[in-house]
Amino acid sequence: MALPPAEDRREEWFTIAFGEHYLDVYSRRDAKAAGREARFAAERLGLGQDERVLDLCCGPGHHLEALRALGSAAVGVDLSQELLKHAHRRGPVARADMRRVPYAGPFGAVLSFFTSFGYFGDEDDRLVGAEIARLLSPGGGFLIDFLNPARVRATLVPESEREVRGHKIRERRRIEERPARVLKRVEITLPSGECQSYTESVRLYEEGELRGLLEGEGLEVKETCGDFDGSGFASDSPRMILVGRKARAMPRRLDDYSDPTTRPRRFWKGGSPMFMQIPAGGDRNFAYLFGDGGEAAAVDPIAPERVEEAARESGVKIKYIVNTHGHYDHSAGNDELKRATGAKLIAHESAGVGQDISVKGGEKFKLGGTEFEIIATPGHTRDSICVLWDGRLITGDTLFVGKVGGTGYGDDARAEYESLHEVIAKLPDETEVWPGHDVGAEPSSTIGREKETNPFYQQPDFEAFVDLKRNWAAYKREHGIK
């Protein structure tokens, strides 16, 4: 049977849908699932004890309770009076529309679980993104657990019926386009024979669309996961989970840096070859510029204007742009820098960033009288690569100073473990390590020092390596690591 015509969009369906029967319609959303998802968020964002966290659209409060059990100072907000009756027993809550949250902030993290986004038109959804940005402290983390549009399209069940606690629930689904929304007509027949109905309407944002909306509000997406096991995002992934941080304020020009911690770190005194590490904003990102004989390569140019100005100041022409992986906080400046310089973009063949030159690992490229090599280091992402040049290894999000890149606990963690031990650790100990983020005690290191001091290199086997990842938040607290 065909779905009835969509209800008038001016009717706010969510004021009806999240009533007394919501917990029957979505009975699978229980405390056990919420506990797993809250732990994922805490680990991915590194939430500390007593961290102020907002559970946006907290519903009956399962995630709120789990977050507080993990030690965060979590509070919730939701519009549904019926669901807040349950939530208030699990933590502090307030009733509000997500477009106008009554809290002042700042919060260390804002979390949105179980497709609590995309309920409005695009402009009002953008208001939600702006609210998240307003509430977050600079560098604060966010997580948005959303539908995977490709999976929704591939697995949509047009009609289904079931019974929960004597309530007969009939659901009819369809997708409308321009813009894409998934519509679900829900009809609930009570034991008394009374029937209640409403039509859910959720925007089917593609990953790039949702990234663009968030990043337009200063929310930098660091990674997209396909499920709460940390697996990479693919067309058949159960979910589309965007994890990131609010961008920190960034000066526009190189000569605006009065704080030594934000000036370009040059490690170069003129002449050839040249090497520069450039703080690039975002989540303490680093961009790099290196070269010889007037030719240079730029790596992860998230702040393209800074990289371009550094090249002008150094008297070099950027011949190549290299992305260590395709995450937006490393590739966002590609197009602008390509237009300004005419450089060729190098990235792994699976990166999907519009690369001009696709690589697998092992390729070498000439710059003046030198050359740099691409080294494949999958793990943090399938497309992760490192750049080796003149005794320096630019590691992206594979290896940091005293830390390693984020992964789940399955195949991606295994791949990262092998990249660290079978590839990076076999380079000479004096090889310098130049990471993609300034998240360690120092902005750079050496492979020998990391093998001696990095706790992830200290683990005796893969099982211990994964166990450290699972308990990283606690380990950091115990050892005073930021």
C-alpha positions as CSV (number, residue, x, y, z in Angstrom):
1,M,0.0,0.0,0.0
2,A,1.3,3.4,-0.9
3,L,2.2,5.9,1.8
4,P,-0.4,8.7,2.2
5,P,0.7,12.2,1.1
6,A,3.1,13.9,3.4
7,E,1.6,16.0,6.1
8,D,2.0,19.8,5.9
9,R,5.6,20.5,6.8
10,R,4.5,23.4,8.9
11,E,3.1,20.9,11.4
12,E,5.8,20.0,13.8
13,W,5.6,16.2,13.8
14,F,8.2,15.9,16.5
15,T,5.8,17.5,19.0
16,I,3.5,14.5,18.5
17,A,5.9,11.6,17.8
18,F,7.8,11.8,21.1
19,G,4.8,11.2,23.3
20,E,3.8,8.5,25.7
21,H,4.1,5.7,23.0
22,Y,7.5,6.6,21.7
23,L,9.2,4.0,24.0
24,D,7.0,1.3,22.4
25,V,7.8,2.4,18.9
26,Y,11.5,2.4,19.6
27,S,11.7,-0.2,22.4
28,R,15.1,-1.4,21.2
29,R,16.7,1.8,22.4
30,D,17.6,0.6,25.9
31,A,20.1,1.3,28.7
32,K,22.5,-1.4,27.4
33,A,22.8,0.2,23.9
34,A,23.1,3.6,25.4
35,G,26.0,2.5,27.7
36,R,27.9,1.2,24.7
37,E,27.3,4.4,22.7
38,A,28.2,6.7,25.6
39,R,31.5,4.8,26.2
40,F,32.3,5.2,22.5
41,A,31.7,9.0,22.7
42,A,33.8,9.4,25.9
43,E,36.7,7.5,24.4
44,R,36.6,9.1,21.0
45,L,36.4,12.6,22.4
46,G,38.7,11.9,25.4
47,L,36.1,13.1,28.0
48,G,37.6,13.7,31.4
49,Q,36.2,13.4,34.9
50,D,33.6,16.1,35.6
51,E,33.7,17.3,32.0
52,R,30.6,19.4,31.2
53,V,28.7,17.4,28.6
54,L,25.3,18.2,26.9
55,D,23.1,15.3,25.8
56,L,21.1,17.2,23.1
57,C,17.7,15.6,22.7
58,C,18.3,13.3,25.6
59,G,14.9,11.5,25.3
60,P,14.3,9.2,28.3
61,G,17.8,9.8,29.6
62,H,19.6,6.5,28.9
63,H,22.7,8.2,27.5
64,L,22.6,10.9,30.1
65,E,22.7,8.2,32.9
66,A,25.5,6.4,31.2
67,L,27.6,9.5,30.7
68,R,27.2,10.4,34.3
69,A,28.2,6.9,35.3
70,L,31.4,7.4,33.3
71,G,32.2,10.5,35.4
72,S,31.1,13.4,33.3
73,A,29.0,16.3,34.5
74,A,26.4,15.6,31.9
75,V,23.1,17.4,31.5
76,G,20.2,16.8,29.1
77,V,17.7,18.8,27.1
78,D,14.6,17.6,25.2
79,L,11.3,19.0,24.0
80,S,9.2,16.1,25.0
81,Q,7.5,16.4,28.4
82,E,6.7,12.7,28.4
83,L,10.3,11.6,27.9
84,L,11.6,14.1,30.3
85,K,9.5,12.4,33.0
86,H,11.9,9.5,32.7
87,A,15.0,11.5,32.0
88,H,14.8,13.7,35.2
89,R,15.4,10.6,37.3
90,R,18.7,10.0,35.5
91,G,20.3,13.4,35.6
92,P,19.7,17.2,35.3
93,V,17.5,18.1,32.4
94,A,15.7,21.1,30.8
95,R,12.9,21.3,28.4
96,A,13.7,23.2,25.2
97,D,13.8,23.2,21.4
98,M,17.2,22.2,20.2
99,R,17.3,25.4,18.1
100,R,17.2,27.4,21.3
101,V,19.0,25.7,24.2
102,P,18.6,27.5,27.5
103,Y,22.1,26.6,28.7
104,A,24.9,29.2,28.4
105,G,27.8,26.8,28.2
106,P,30.7,26.4,27.6
107,F,30.5,22.6,27.3
108,G,33.4,20.3,26.7
109,A,31.2,18.2,24.4
110,V,27.8,18.2,22.8
111,L,26.4,14.8,21.8
112,S,23.4,13.9,19.6
113,F,22.4,10.3,19.6
114,F,19.9,8.2,17.6
115,T,19.1,10.6,14.7
116,S,18.2,13.6,16.7
117,F,19.1,15.9,13.8
118,G,17.6,16.8,10.5
119,Y,14.1,17.3,11.7
120,F,13.6,20.7,10.2
121,G,14.4,22.4,6.9
122,D,18.0,23.0,6.0
123,E,18.1,26.5,7.4
124,D,16.7,25.5,10.8
125,D,19.0,22.5,10.8
126,R,21.8,25.0,10.4
127,L,20.5,26.8,13.4
128,V,21.0,23.6,15.4
129,G,24.6,23.5,14.2
130,A,25.1,27.1,15.3
131,E,23.7,26.3,18.7
132,I,26.1,23.4,19.1
133,A,28.9,25.7,18.2
134,R,27.7,28.4,20.6
135,L,27.5,25.9,23.4
136,L,31.0,24.3,22.9
137,S,34.2,25.7,24.3
138,P,36.9,26.3,21.7
139,G,38.3,22.9,20.8
140,G,35.3,21.2,22.5
141,G,34.1,17.9,21.0
142,F,30.9,16.9,19.3
143,L,29.3,13.7,18.1
144,I,26.3,13.4,15.8
145,D,24.9,9.9,15.4
146,F,22.9,10.0,12.1
147,L,21.2,7.8,9.5
148,N,23.4,6.4,6.7
149,P,21.4,7.6,3.6
150,A,22.8,4.9,1.3
151,R,21.8,2.1,3.7
152,V,18.4,3.7,4.2
153,R,17.8,3.7,0.5
154,A,19.1,0.1,0.1
155,T,17.2,-1.5,2.9
156,L,13.9,0.6,3.2
157,V,11.0,-1.6,4.1
158,P,7.9,0.0,2.6
159,E,5.5,-1.4,5.2
160,S,5.7,-3.4,8.4
161,E,3.5,-4.3,11.4
162,R,4.3,-5.5,14.9
163,E,2.9,-5.6,18.4
164,V,4.5,-4.2,21.6
165,R,2.8,-4.5,25.0
166,G,-0.6,-4.9,23.3
167,H,-0.1,-1.9,21.0
168,K,-0.3,-2.7,17.3
169,I,2.2,-0.6,15.4
170,R,2.0,-0.2,11.7
171,E,4.8,1.7,9.9
172,R,4.8,2.8,6.2
173,R,7.9,4.3,4.7
174,R,9.0,6.2,1.6
175,I,11.7,8.6,0.4
176,E,11.0,11.9,-1.2
177,E,13.6,13.9,-3.0
178,R,14.7,17.5,-3.5
179,P,15.7,17.7,-0.8
180,A,15.9,14.1,0.2
181,R,13.8,13.1,3.3
182,V,12.8,9.8,4.7
183,L,9.1,9.7,5.7
184,K,7.6,7.2,8.1
185,R,3.9,7.1,8.8
186,V,3.3,5.5,12.2
187,E,-0.1,4.3,13.2
188,I,-0.6,3.0,16.8
189,T,-3.7,1.0,17.7
190,L,-4.3,0.8,21.4
191,P,-5.9,-2.2,23.1
192,S,-9.0,0.0,23.5
193,G,-9.2,0.4,19.7
194,E,-8.2,4.0,19.7
195,C,-5.8,4.9,16.9
196,Q,-3.0,7.5,17.0
197,S,-0.9,8.5,14.0
198,Y,1.8,10.9,12.8
199,T,4.4,11.1,10.1
200,E,8.1,11.3,10.9
201,S,10.1,13.4,8.5
202,V,13.9,13.4,8.6
203,R,16.3,14.9,6.2
204,L,18.6,12.4,4.4
205,Y,21.8,14.3,4.5
206,E,24.7,12.8,2.6
207,E,28.0,12.8,4.5
208,G,29.4,15.8,2.5
209,E,26.2,17.8,3.0
210,L,26.2,17.3,6.8
211,R,29.9,18.0,7.0
212,G,29.4,21.2,5.1
213,L,26.5,22.3,7.3
214,L,28.5,21.7,10.5
215,E,31.8,23.2,9.2
216,G,29.9,26.3,8.0
217,E,29.3,26.9,11.7
218,G,32.9,26.3,12.8
219,L,32.5,22.6,13.7
220,E,35.4,20.7,12.2
221,V,34.5,17.0,11.5
222,K,37.6,14.9,12.3
223,E,36.2,11.4,11.3
224,T,33.1,9.6,10.2
225,C,32.4,6.2,11.7
226,G,30.0,3.6,10.4
227,D,29.0,2.2,13.8
228,F,29.7,2.4,17.5
229,D,32.4,-0.2,17.1
230,G,34.6,2.5,15.5
231,S,34.5,0.9,12.0
232,G,35.1,3.1,9.0
233,F,32.1,4.7,7.2
234,A,30.9,2.9,4.0
235,S,27.8,2.7,2.0
236,D,26.5,-0.3,3.9
237,S,27.4,1.0,7.4
238,P,24.6,0.8,9.9
239,R,25.1,4.4,11.0
240,M,26.9,7.7,10.0
241,I,28.6,9.0,13.1
242,L,30.3,12.4,12.7
243,V,32.9,13.1,15.3
244,G,34.8,16.4,15.6
245,R,35.6,19.6,17.5
246,K,34.8,23.2,17.5
247,A,37.5,25.1,15.6
248,R,39.8,27.3,17.7
249,A,40.1,31.0,16.8
250,M,42.8,31.4,14.1
251,P,44.7,34.5,13.1
252,R,44.5,35.2,9.4
253,R,48.1,36.0,8.6
254,L,51.4,34.6,9.5
255,D,52.6,37.9,11.0
256,D,49.6,38.0,13.3
257,Y,51.2,35.4,15.6
258,S,52.2,37.1,18.8
259,D,52.1,33.9,20.9
260,P,55.2,31.7,20.2
261,T,53.1,28.6,20.4
262,T,51.1,29.6,17.3
263,R,53.9,30.9,15.1
264,P,55.1,28.8,12.2
265,R,57.9,26.6,13.4
266,R,60.4,27.0,10.7
267,F,63.4,24.7,11.5
268,W,64.9,26.4,8.5
269,K,67.2,29.4,8.3
270,G,67.1,30.2,4.6
271,G,68.7,28.4,1.6
272,S,67.9,24.9,0.4
273,P,66.5,22.5,1.5
274,M,63.7,24.1,3.6
275,F,61.1,22.7,6.1
276,M,58.3,24.4,8.0
277,Q,55.7,23.2,10.4
278,I,52.7,25.5,10.4
279,P,50.0,25.6,13.1
280,A,46.7,25.5,11.1
281,G,43.9,25.9,13.6
282,G,41.1,23.4,13.6
283,D,41.8,20.7,16.3
284,R,45.4,21.9,16.8
285,N,46.2,20.8,13.2
286,F,49.7,21.1,11.7
287,A,50.3,21.8,8.0
288,Y,53.8,21.3,6.5
289,L,55.8,22.9,3.8
290,F,59.1,21.4,2.6
291,G,61.3,21.4,-0.5
292,D,64.5,22.1,-2.3
293,G,65.7,24.1,-5.3
294,G,62.8,26.5,-5.3
295,E,60.2,23.6,-5.4
296,A,58.0,22.6,-2.5
297,A,55.3,20.2,-1.3
298,A,52.5,21.2,1.1
299,V,51.1,18.5,3.4
300,D,47.5,18.7,4.8
301,P,46.9,22.4,4.0
302,I,43.8,23.0,6.2
303,A,44.8,26.7,6.4
304,P,45.7,27.3,2.7
305,E,46.3,31.0,3.0
306,R,49.0,30.4,5.7
307,V,50.7,27.8,3.6
308,E,50.6,30.0,0.5
309,E,52.0,32.9,2.4
310,A,54.7,30.8,3.9
311,A,55.7,29.6,0.4
312,R,55.9,33.3,-0.8
313,E,57.9,34.2,2.2
314,S,60.3,31.3,1.6
315,G,60.6,31.9,-2.2
316,V,59.4,28.5,-3.2
317,K,56.7,27.3,-5.7
318,I,54.4,24.6,-4.4
319,K,54.6,21.7,-6.9
320,Y,52.6,19.1,-4.9
321,I,49.9,19.0,-2.3
322,V,49.8,15.8,-0.2
323,N,47.0,14.6,2.1
324,T,48.0,12.1,4.7
325,H,44.3,10.9,4.7
326,G,41.0,12.2,3.4
327,H,39.5,13.5,6.7
328,Y,38.2,17.1,6.2
329,D,40.4,18.6,8.8
330,H,43.4,17.6,6.7
331,S,42.0,18.1,3.2
332,A,39.8,21.2,3.5
333,G,42.3,23.6,1.9
334,N,43.1,21.4,-1.1
335,D,40.9,23.3,-3.7
336,E,41.9,26.8,-2.6
337,L,45.6,26.0,-2.6
338,K,45.4,24.2,-6.0
339,R,43.7,27.2,-7.5
340,A,46.4,29.5,-6.1
341,T,49.4,27.4,-7.1
342,G,48.4,24.9,-9.8
343,A,49.9,22.2,-7.7
344,K,49.1,18.5,-8.2
345,L,47.2,16.8,-5.4
346,I,48.6,13.4,-4.1
347,A,46.6,11.1,-2.0
348,H,46.0,7.4,-1.4
349,E,43.9,5.8,-4.1
350,S,41.0,5.3,-1.7
351,A,41.0,8.8,-0.2
352,G,38.3,10.2,-2.4
353,V,39.5,13.8,-2.2
354,G,39.7,14.5,-5.9
355,Q,43.4,13.7,-6.1
356,D,45.4,14.2,-9.3
357,I,47.9,11.5,-8.5
358,S,46.7,8.4,-6.7
359,V,49.2,6.4,-4.7
360,K,49.4,3.0,-2.8
361,G,52.7,3.5,-1.0
362,G,56.3,3.3,-2.2
363,E,56.0,6.1,-4.8
364,K,58.7,8.7,-4.9
365,F,58.5,12.3,-6.1
366,K,61.3,14.7,-7.0
367,L,61.6,18.2,-5.5
368,G,64.6,20.1,-6.8
369,G,67.6,17.9,-6.0
370,T,65.7,15.8,-3.4
371,E,62.8,13.4,-3.4
372,F,60.1,12.4,-1.0
373,E,58.5,9.0,-0.5
374,I,54.9,7.9,0.2
375,I,54.6,5.2,2.9
376,A,51.3,3.4,3.4
377,T,50.2,3.3,7.0
378,P,46.6,2.2,7.2
379,G,44.8,2.1,10.5
380,H,43.3,5.4,11.5
381,T,41.8,5.3,8.1
382,R,42.3,2.9,5.1
383,D,43.9,5.7,3.1
384,S,46.4,6.8,5.8
385,I,49.9,7.5,4.4
386,C,53.0,9.1,5.8
387,V,55.5,11.3,3.9
388,L,59.2,10.6,4.3
389,W,61.6,13.4,3.3
390,D,65.2,14.2,4.3
391,G,65.1,12.2,7.5
392,R,61.7,13.5,8.5
393,L,58.4,11.5,8.6
394,I,55.2,13.5,8.4
395,T,52.8,11.1,10.1
396,G,49.3,12.6,9.8
397,D,47.0,10.9,12.3
398,T,48.9,7.6,12.4
399,L,51.5,8.5,15.1
400,F,51.5,11.5,17.5
401,V,54.0,12.4,20.2
402,G,53.2,10.0,22.9
403,K,49.9,8.9,21.3
404,V,48.5,7.2,18.2
405,G,45.6,7.8,15.9
406,G,42.1,6.9,16.8
407,T,40.6,3.6,15.7
408,G,38.0,1.1,16.8
409,Y,39.0,-2.2,18.3
410,G,38.9,-4.5,15.3
411,D,40.5,-4.6,11.9
412,D,41.4,-0.9,11.8
413,A,43.3,-1.2,15.2
414,R,45.1,-4.3,13.9
415,A,46.1,-2.4,10.7
416,E,47.4,0.5,12.8
417,Y,49.3,-1.8,15.1
418,E,51.0,-3.3,12.1
419,S,51.7,0.1,10.5
420,L,53.4,1.3,13.7
421,H,55.4,-1.9,14.3
422,E,56.1,-3.3,10.9
423,V,56.5,-0.1,8.9
424,I,57.3,3.0,11.1
425,A,59.3,1.3,13.8
426,K,61.7,-0.2,11.1
427,L,62.8,3.2,9.9
428,P,66.1,4.5,11.5
429,D,65.6,5.6,15.1
430,E,66.9,9.1,14.4
431,T,64.1,9.7,11.8
432,E,62.1,12.7,13.0
433,V,58.4,12.4,13.7
434,W,56.2,15.3,12.6
435,P,52.5,14.7,13.5
436,G,49.3,16.0,12.1
437,H,48.1,17.5,15.4
438,D,49.8,19.3,18.3
439,V,48.4,16.9,20.9
440,G,51.6,15.8,22.6
441,A,54.0,17.3,25.1
442,E,56.2,18.4,22.2
443,P,55.4,19.3,18.5
444,S,57.8,16.7,17.2
445,S,59.8,13.7,18.2
446,T,61.9,10.9,16.8
447,I,61.0,7.2,16.1
448,G,63.6,6.1,18.6
449,R,62.1,8.3,21.3
450,E,58.5,7.1,20.5
451,K,59.6,3.5,20.7
452,E,61.1,4.2,24.1
453,T,58.4,6.4,25.6
454,N,55.1,6.1,23.7
455,P,52.7,3.9,25.8
456,F,51.3,2.3,22.7
457,Y,54.7,1.2,21.6
458,Q,55.3,-0.2,25.1
459,Q,52.5,-2.8,24.9
460,P,53.8,-6.4,24.5
461,D,51.2,-7.5,21.9
462,F,48.2,-6.5,19.9
463,E,45.7,-7.5,22.6
464,A,47.4,-5.2,25.1
465,F,47.5,-2.4,22.5
466,V,43.8,-2.6,22.0
467,D,43.2,-2.8,25.8
468,L,45.1,0.5,26.2
469,K,42.9,2.0,23.5
470,R,39.8,0.9,25.3
471,N,41.0,2.4,28.6
472,W,42.9,5.4,27.2
473,A,40.8,8.0,29.0
474,A,41.5,6.3,32.4
475,Y,45.2,5.9,31.5
476,K,45.5,9.6,30.6
477,R,43.9,10.6,33.9
478,E,46.1,8.3,35.9
479,H,49.3,9.5,34.2
480,G,48.4,13.2,33.9
481,I,48.3,13.2,30.1
482,K,46.3,15.9,28.4
